[in-house]
Amino acid sequence: MPKNITIFTSNTCGYCVMVKKYLSSKGATYEEVNIDEHPERQKDAYALSGQLAVPVTVVTKQDDSQQVVVGYNLAQLAPALT
């Protein structure tokens, strides 16, 4: 299981809801950073992903390595959770 999961979201993002539901279905806990409510954090999401779009999911492993998944991409997200 990952050490930490952070999801950058927005209020109008349908894919964000889908990522949160997927993580919850897997029993994963996560921190949500809503960039509409915390616009100063958008630069953090951009620095990690190179994208202005959300969701940006950052999975931090036990060895502190990080995997960044942009969008609702289960092909990348599912293996990152192992």
Secondary structure as UniProt FT lines:
FT   STRAND          4..9
FT   TURN            11..12
FT   HELIX           14..25
FT   TURN            26..27
FT   STRAND          31..34
FT   TURN            35..37
FT   HELIX           39..41
FT   HELIX           42..49
FT   STRAND          56..60
FT   TURN            62..63
FT   STRAND          66..70
FT   HELIX           74..80
//
